[in-house]
Each structure stands twice: as C-alpha cells, then as structure tokens.
Amino acid sequence: MNTYARTYWFTWAFLVIAAALTGVASLKSAFFGGLFAALLSALLTSVYERSGPRYAPLIGATAGTLWVVAMFFRIRWFGYADDFQMAQWTLGTDISVHAAGFAGAALMAALMSRYDFPKALGGGLLLAAAMTVIPYGFIAWIDHRVAGPLDLVVLVSAEVAVDEGPIRRPGAVQANLTSAEILLLKERMLVVDGPGGIEAVDEQGRRYWPLVRRRLVYPGNPGGPVRTVLFLLPPGLVAAETWSVPVHQDPKGLGLVVLGAQNDIKFSGGPVSQAVRLDVSLTVKSKEGVVTYQNLQVEAVRKSPLGDFYANVRTQGLAAAFPTSLIDPKTPVNSEEKAKVRRPNFGGGPAAK
C-alpha cells in the first residue's frame, strides 16, 4: 500500500510542478487534473514492479501519453470551445509533462524493490526532469521558429485624383510601413511619398495605400521573431473570394502577396513555410452599380503532420466597411454617379463628394 501511495504522490506532485513551470495550464487546472492522472499512474504500480527498471519507464510514458490524448478528446467532445482551443495549443507540452511524470513514477516504483527509497526517488526525479526539459525545450524551439507572431499589412487601391490621397476616418490610426517593407515594395513597384503618405504604384498605374496593420499572436507564444505579410487587395473584385496564402519560412521573413480574382495568388519574398498558412476571405457589397469591400477576415492556420491539432488564430476587429469603392463593369452608370464614387470611402462613412 505504501508503494501505491508513493507512486500516486510522486506523479501528482511532479505534474503540478511541471505544469506550473511550463505554463501548460493554470495552477488550479494542474492541481485538480493531476489528482486523476496520478490515480491512473498509481493503479499501474504492480505493472511497473513486474516490468523492472528497463521497461517500466516506457510503460509509464505510454500511459501518460494515452491519458493526455483521452483528455484531449474529452474536451473536444464535451468541453467548452475556449478550453479546447487552449488544449490544441498545449497538446505537445501536455504530452511531454505527463509522459515524464508517469515515467518517473514508474522508474521509482520499479527501483523500490531493489534499492532504498531515497535512491529510487532520486532516479525517478532525474528521469522525469530530463524527460520534461528536453522535449519542452524542443517544442519551445519549434514554436519559436514556426508559430511566432504574424504582422498583416493590408494595402488597397483607390481611384483618386493625382494630387489627392485617400480620405480616412477621423481619428483612424494610419498604418505605417517600415524601411524593410518599403524596400520590398520598391523591388516590385514604384513607391513614392504622395499627398496621402507612402503609396505604391503598379504597372497599370494603380495606386495602393496601407490601410491597416494587425498582429496575429498564437496563445502561449506572444514573443519571438515576427513574420510580416503585405497584402495587396485586388481592385477589380466584384464577388466574394477566399485565398489560401503562404507565409515566409524565415521566422523574421517578409513577404508580399498580391491577391487576385478566382483565388489567384502571387507570393514573393523567399521560400514559404510548410507549417503555417493564412486563410483570407473578402466579401463585397454591391448596390446601384457601386461595389464596396465589405469584410476582410484573416485566419492563421498551423498545420501538424499528425492532423489538425493546433488552434487557429483569427483577426479581431479587422472587419470594417472596406475602403475602395469600385464601379461594377456590368452595370452602366452616368457621369454624375461616377463622380460621386471617384473618391474612395476609407472609413465606412459616406463617400466624399
């Protein structure tokens, strides 16, 4: 009975401490979740003893992994959406922590029949600590390089007079471009400092201005290198579109994406990542021959070789009455109506006359 109790308390204490240090769960969740996980570990004490020090850690690590996977699907089927989203993000670290705790308890139980308690406890702690630190460090390194923050810079085109710039909503924060972003645009477009600030001109003479800048951050990984993606929205779009956009492979990479009709994408800036992509959807509103960009949504998707285990990150507050007003080529309008929509609506308010 004492051996069962030692296995239980070793597993529970290690899971609480490791969860608190690695940040995979709140202290309250780790406290109560560890109680039930430790119970499973204690029930396997006799199995650990019969297997011996060579195979007991493997059995314990397997049991800990299966426990995490079972809890993952329990949250998926019966839990809250927010809890499942966090469980998706912390799945790898959860497995690392539980496999380490179970393996350490298994080795301690197996050593108890051969050595005294201090040596058995020391061996279990050493194994559990090594199994936590090494995988957790590897997972953190992958997250740091693959799933760091993403900066989105949206540039839009509008038909305005040569000596005019876009009309923005009063009090709106202007999206500024960095020197590296301006240099990337200069490699592919003409970039000038116009009346509306920095503007880029393409081969057809269309002028683009940065409208909004937004950062997407994965839960649990707010720091680290930041990728930047410059979006050029298609000026001639007259129907809703959805694009699957790659991002730069370099965790500090900078890429330019030109979106087009019928899911057309032109990416430039270097090699693309195989683990992260962006799902971009843009809806439009057509009324009296005027087509207005209505809603832009961007979702960062992290792909896993083992399936869709990771939570997606969506933009919040990016969906505004999007600025460029276009003439629908299918609907004839007179010159007076053209004059009314010549200047773009860059803030959702009435178009300037």
C-alpha positions in Angstrom: 0.0 0.0 0.0 2.9 2.4 0.7 4.3 1.8 -2.7 1.0 2.7 -4.3 0.8 5.8 -2.3 4.4 6.8 -3.2 3.6 6.3 -6.9 0.5 8.4 -6.6 2.0 11.4 -4.7 5.1 11.4 -6.9 3.1 11.6 -10.1 0.7 14.2 -8.7 3.4 16.5 -7.3 5.5 16.3 -10.4 2.6 17.1 -12.7 1.6 20.1 -10.7 5.2 21.5 -10.5 6.0 20.8 -14.2 2.6 22.2 -15.4 3.2 25.4 -13.4 6.8 25.8 -14.7 6.0 25.2 -18.3 2.7 27.2 -18.3 0.6 24.5 -19.9 -2.3 25.1 -17.6 -3.4 27.3 -14.7 -2.3 26.1 -11.2 -5.9 25.2 -10.4 -6.3 23.1 -13.5 -3.0 21.4 -12.9 -3.9 20.7 -9.3 -7.2 19.0 -9.9 -6.2 17.4 -13.2 -3.1 15.9 -11.6 -5.2 14.2 -9.0 -7.0 12.0 -11.5 -3.9 11.4 -13.7 -1.9 10.3 -10.6 -4.6 7.8 -9.8 -4.1 6.1 -13.1 -0.4 6.0 -12.5 -0.8 4.5 -9.0 -3.1 1.8 -10.4 -0.2 0.6 -12.7 2.3 0.2 -9.8 2.2 -3.6 -9.9 2.8 -3.5 -13.6 5.8 -1.2 -13.1 7.3 -3.6 -10.5 6.9 -6.6 -12.7 8.4 -4.9 -15.7 11.6 -3.8 -13.9 13.6 -0.6 -14.4 14.3 -1.3 -18.0 10.7 -1.4 -19.3 8.7 0.4 -16.6 9.6 4.0 -17.8 8.4 3.1 -21.3 5.1 1.7 -20.0 4.7 4.8 -17.8 5.4 7.2 -20.7 2.9 5.4 -22.9 0.2 5.5 -20.2 0.8 9.3 -19.7 0.6 9.9 -23.5 -2.7 7.9 -23.8 -4.1 9.8 -20.8 -3.4 13.2 -22.4 -4.9 12.1 -25.7 -8.0 10.8 -23.9 -8.4 14.1 -22.0 -7.9 16.0 -25.3 -10.8 14.2 -27.0 -12.9 14.6 -23.8 -12.5 18.3 -24.0 -13.2 18.3 -27.7 -16.4 16.4 -27.4 -17.8 17.7 -24.1 -15.7 20.8 -23.1 -16.0 24.5 -23.9 -14.7 26.0 -27.1 -12.1 28.1 -25.3 -10.8 25.1 -23.3 -10.5 23.1 -26.5 -8.7 25.9 -28.3 -6.1 26.1 -25.5 -5.8 22.3 -25.4 -5.0 22.3 -29.1 -2.1 24.7 -28.5 -0.7 22.9 -25.4 -1.1 19.4 -26.6 2.6 18.7 -27.3 3.7 20.2 -24.0 0.9 18.3 -22.1 2.2 15.0 -23.5 5.7 15.9 -22.6 4.8 16.7 -19.0 2.6 13.7 -18.4 4.9 11.2 -20.1 7.7 12.5 -17.9 5.7 12.3 -14.7 4.4 8.8 -15.4 7.8 7.5 -16.5 9.5 9.0 -13.4 6.9 7.4 -11.1 7.2 4.1 -13.0 11.0 4.0 -12.6 10.7 4.9 -8.9 8.2 2.0 -8.3 10.5 -0.4 -10.2 13.6 0.6 -8.2 11.8 0.3 -4.8 12.2 -3.5 -4.9 16.0 -3.2 -5.5 17.1 -0.1 -3.6 16.1 2.0 -0.7 13.5 4.8 -1.1 16.0 7.8 -1.4 17.8 6.2 -4.4 14.5 5.2 -6.0 13.1 8.7 -5.6 16.3 10.3 -6.9 16.2 8.0 -10.0 12.6 8.8 -10.7 13.1 12.6 -10.3 16.2 12.6 -12.5 14.4 10.8 -15.3 11.2 12.8 -15.1 13.1 16.1 -15.1 15.2 15.1 -18.1 12.1 14.0 -20.0 10.4 17.3 -19.3 13.2 19.7 -20.0 14.4 18.1 -23.3 11.1 17.7 -25.1 9.8 21.0 -23.7 12.8 22.8 -24.9 12.5 21.2 -28.3 8.8 22.1 -28.5 9.5 25.7 -27.5 12.2 26.0 -30.1 9.8 24.8 -32.8 7.1 27.2 -31.6 9.6 30.0 -31.6 10.5 29.4 -35.2 7.3 28.1 -36.7 4.4 29.7 -34.8 5.6 33.2 -33.9 3.5 36.3 -34.3 2.4 37.5 -37.7 2.1 41.1 -38.8 -0.5 41.8 -41.5 -0.3 45.0 -43.6 -3.2 45.5 -45.9 -2.7 47.8 -48.9 -5.7 48.9 -51.0 -6.1 50.8 -54.3 -8.5 53.6 -55.0 -9.3 55.9 -57.8 -8.5 59.4 -56.6 -7.1 62.5 -58.3 -3.4 62.6 -58.9 -2.8 65.4 -56.4 -5.1 63.8 -53.7 -4.8 61.0 -51.2 -7.3 58.7 -49.6 -9.8 60.1 -47.2 -9.6 58.3 -43.8 -12.0 58.3 -41.0 -11.2 61.0 -38.4 -9.1 59.6 -35.6 -8.2 56.4 -37.5 -4.7 55.1 -36.9 -2.6 55.2 -40.1 -0.7 52.0 -40.9 3.0 52.9 -41.3 5.4 50.9 -43.4 8.9 50.0 -42.1 12.0 50.7 -44.2 12.4 47.0 -45.0 8.7 46.8 -46.2 9.2 49.9 -48.3 12.4 48.3 -49.8 10.5 45.1 -50.7 7.7 47.1 -52.4 10.3 49.1 -54.3 11.7 45.9 -55.8 8.4 45.3 -57.5 6.5 48.6 -57.6 7.1 52.3 -57.8 7.0 53.7 -54.2 6.6 57.4 -53.7 5.7 59.8 -50.9 2.4 61.2 -52.1 -0.3 63.5 -50.6 -1.8 60.6 -48.7 1.5 59.3 -47.4 3.5 56.4 -48.7 1.9 55.0 -51.8 2.9 52.2 -54.2 2.1 52.2 -57.9 1.8 49.1 -60.0 2.4 48.5 -63.7 -1.1 49.5 -64.6 -0.8 52.8 -62.7 -3.0 51.8 -59.8 -2.0 53.4 -56.6 -2.0 51.5 -53.3 -2.0 52.8 -49.7 -1.5 50.9 -46.4 -4.9 50.8 -44.8 -4.5 48.7 -41.7 -1.8 46.9 -39.7 -2.7 44.0 -37.4 -0.7 41.4 -35.5 -1.8 37.8 -35.0 -0.4 36.0 -32.0 -0.7 32.3 -31.1 -1.8 31.6 -27.5 1.2 31.0 -25.3 3.7 32.3 -27.8 3.5 36.1 -27.8 7.2 36.7 -28.2 9.8 35.7 -30.6 10.5 36.7 -34.2 7.7 38.3 -36.2 6.9 37.5 -39.8 5.3 40.2 -41.9 3.0 39.7 -44.8 2.0 42.6 -47.1 -1.4 42.1 -48.8 -2.4 43.9 -52.0 -6.2 43.6 -52.3 -7.5 43.2 -55.8 -9.1 46.4 -57.1 -11.4 44.8 -59.6 -13.1 42.2 -57.3 -16.9 42.1 -57.7 -17.6 38.9 -55.8 -16.7 37.2 -52.5 -13.3 35.4 -52.6 -11.2 33.2 -50.4 -7.5 32.6 -50.7 -5.0 30.2 -49.0 -1.9 32.4 -48.6 1.6 31.1 -47.6 3.9 32.9 -45.2 7.7 33.2 -45.2 9.7 30.2 -44.0 12.1 32.5 -42.2 10.7 33.4 -38.7 11.7 37.0 -39.4 10.7 36.8 -43.1 8.9 39.5 -45.1 6.6 38.5 -47.9 4.4 40.3 -50.5 1.1 38.7 -51.5 -0.9 40.1 -54.5 -4.4 38.7 -54.3 -6.5 38.3 -57.5 -9.9 37.1 -58.6 -10.7 33.4 -58.8 -8.3 32.6 -55.9 -5.3 33.8 -57.8 -2.2 34.4 -55.6 1.2 35.8 -56.3 3.7 35.4 -53.5 7.2 36.9 -53.5 9.8 37.4 -50.8 11.5 34.0 -50.5 10.8 30.3 -49.6 7.4 29.7 -48.0 6.7 27.8 -44.8 5.2 24.3 -44.9 3.7 24.6 -41.4 1.8 27.9 -41.4 -0.6 29.4 -43.8 -3.2 32.2 -43.9 -6.8 31.8 -44.9 -8.0 35.1 -46.3 -11.7 35.8 -47.1 -13.1 39.0 -48.6 -16.7 39.8 -49.1 -18.1 42.7 -51.2 -21.4 44.6 -51.3 -22.9 45.8 -54.5 -25.6 48.5 -54.6 -26.6 50.7 -57.5 -23.6 49.7 -59.5 -21.1 50.5 -56.8 -19.0 47.6 -55.4 -17.6 48.1 -51.9 -15.2 45.9 -50.0 -17.3 45.0 -47.0 -15.5 42.5 -44.8 -11.9 41.1 -44.6 -11.1 38.2 -42.4 -7.7 36.6 -42.0 -7.1 33.3 -40.1 -3.6 31.9 -39.3 -3.6 28.1 -39.6 -0.8 26.0 -38.2 -0.6 22.5 -39.8 0.6 19.4 -38.0 2.0 16.2 -39.6 -0.3 14.2 -37.3 -3.5 16.1 -38.1 -5.3 19.3 -37.2 -4.3 19.6 -33.5 -3.5 23.3 -33.3 -5.8 26.1 -32.7 -6.3 28.7 -35.4 -5.9 32.4 -34.8 -8.4 34.8 -36.3 -8.3 38.6 -36.8 -10.5 40.6 -34.4 -11.9 43.9 -35.4 -10.5 43.9 -38.9 -13.9 43.6 -40.5 -14.9 47.2 -41.3 -16.6 48.7 -44.3 -13.6 48.3 -46.5 -12.5 51.3 -48.3 -12.3 51.1 -52.0 -15.5 51.8 -54.0 -15.5 50.4 -57.5 -17.7 50.7 -60.5 -19.3 47.4 -61.5 -18.5 47.0 -65.2 -21.8 45.0 -65.7 -23.9 48.0 -64.6 -23.9 51.2 -66.6 -23.8 54.4 -64.7 -23.9 58.0 -65.8 -21.1 60.5 -65.4 -22.7 62.1 -62.3 -22.7 58.8 -60.5 -19.1 58.2 -61.5 -18.2 61.5 -60.0 -19.8 60.5 -56.7 -17.7 57.4 -56.3 -14.5 58.8 -57.7 -13.1 59.3 -54.2 -12.9 56.2 -52.0 -14.7 55.6 -48.7 -11.8 54.8 -46.4 -13.6 54.6 -43.1 -17.1 53.2 -43.6 -18.7 56.7 -43.7 -20.3 58.4 -46.6 -18.2 58.7 -49.7 -16.7 62.2 -50.3 -18.4 64.3 -52.9 
